[in-house]
Amino acid sequence: MSNDKVNISLKEVEDIAQACLVANGCNDENAKAVSTTIMAAERDGCPGHGLFRLPGYVAALKSGKVDGNASPTFERVLPSMLRVDAQNGFAPLPLSIGREPLIEAAREQGVAVMGLIRVHHFSALWFEIEHLAAAKLCAIGCTAYMPSIPPAGGALPFFGTNPLAFGWPRKNRLPMIFDMASAAMSRGELMIAARDGHEVPIGVGLDADGIETSNPQVILDEGVQLPFGGYKGANIAMMVELLAAGLLGERFSFEAAESDNKDGGPPQGGEFLLVIDPRRLGGENWLDHTEAFFAKMLAIEGVRLPSTRRYDNRAKSLVEGIEVPLKLHATILSLTDEVK
C-alpha cells in the first residue's frame, strides 16, 4: 500500500459500492447491477468508470434525479427491434434485463437492435459489449452525454463526449473490443487527470479564450474538450447523437443539459445497441477466417489488439486486487456511514 492509496480486493470493491448505493436509496437489485459494473471497471484498469463515479451515483440518488428502485420494462417492438424502458433508473439493470432477449433476437433474425430509454448511463460501454461479443455476436453500442465538444468548425460545446464501442468474437479467446470517446480524451480520464494534478496532451481541449491548454481543470471549468481527429471525431459524435437520441426519441446532449439538475450524476438519455450474427453472412468459416486476419495483423511488430491492456489488468487485479486513492476510499465510506 502506498502512502496515498489503499489496496483492496475486487470483492471489497463490489461490497463497498453496493453498501453505499443501498444506504443512499438503491434497492438490492439496482445496487448489485451498478456495483458489478463498478467492480468490472476497477478490475480492468479503467478507474474513470469505477469507484470514482460512485459519489456521482449517490448525488443523483440524493437529488431524486435517478430512481434507485426503478423496475425496467422490456418490449419486443418487432422481431428484430427491442426496447427497454429504464423507468428513470441507472443503466446496468436494464442492460442486464435486455441482454439475453437481444442475443436471442440476433440469433433468430441475423441482426437485432435494442434501444434503452429513460436511462442514466455512467459506465464504460465495453462492459455491455463484451457480454454480446462473448456470445459470438458482432456488437456496436453508443450513448450520448452532455455538451462537451464542438461540432466541426465551432468553438462551443454541443455534442457529448459520445463514446462508440465495437466488439468482435474470438476463437477460444476473450473478444476484441474497442471503446472510444468521440473526444480526444474521455471525460472521466480528464477528471482523474485534474484530480491527480496531471497535465494532459495538447489537443485535448481549449481554455476559455479558445487557446489549447494542457491544464485539465481549465478545460473542465472554463473551456471545451476537442474531438479526436478534428472533423472526423466531430462527425462520429454527431452520428452517436442521432443513433442514441434521434433514433430512440431520447434527449440530445444539449437537451440533457437543459433538463439536468447539475447534481454531478449522469443525465437522462438513451443507449443504442446493434448486434449481428456473423454466421448469417460470413458462413460457417467466419471465425477461422477472422482469426487468420488477427494473426496476420499481430505479426506486425509493435501491434496489439484493442482490449489487450484491459485483459492484462484483469488477470493481475484478480490476484493482487486494486489500488484506490485513500481520499476516495474515505469518501465512499463516509457516504455510506452518514445515512446509517
Sequence and secondary structure as in RCSB ss.txt:
>XXXX:A:sequence
MSNDKVNISLKEVEDIAQACLVANGCNDENAKAVSTTIMAAERDGCPGHGLFRLPGYVAALKSGKVDGNASPTFE
RVLPSMLRVDAQNGFAPLPLSIGREPLIEAAREQGVAVMGLIRVHHFSALWFEIEHLAAAKLCAIGCTAYMPSIP
PAGGALPFFGTNPLAFGWPRKNRLPMIFDMASAAMSRGELMIAARDGHEVPIGVGLDADGIETSNPQVILDEGVQ
LPFGGYKGANIAMMVELLAAGLLGERFSFEAAESDNKDGGPPQGGEFLLVIDPRRLGGENWLDHTEAFFAKMLAI
EGVRLPSTRRYDNRAKSLVEGIEVPLKLHATILSLTDEVK
>XXXX:A:secstr
  TTEEEE HHHHHHHHHHHHHHTT  HHHHHHHHHHHHHHHHTT GGGTGGGHHHHHHHHHHTSS TT   EEE
EEETTEEEEEEEEEESHHHHHHHHHHHHHHHHHHSEEEEEEEEEE  S THHHHHHHHHTT EEEEEE  SS B 
 TT  S  B    EEEEE  SSS  EEEEE SBSS HHHHHHHHHHT    TTSEE TTS EES HHHHHHTSEE
 BTTTHHHHHHHHHHHIIIIITTT   HHHHHHH   SSS   EEEEEEEE THHHH TTHHHHHHHHHHHHHTS
TT   TTHHHHHHHHHHHHH EEEEHHHHHHHHHHHHTT 
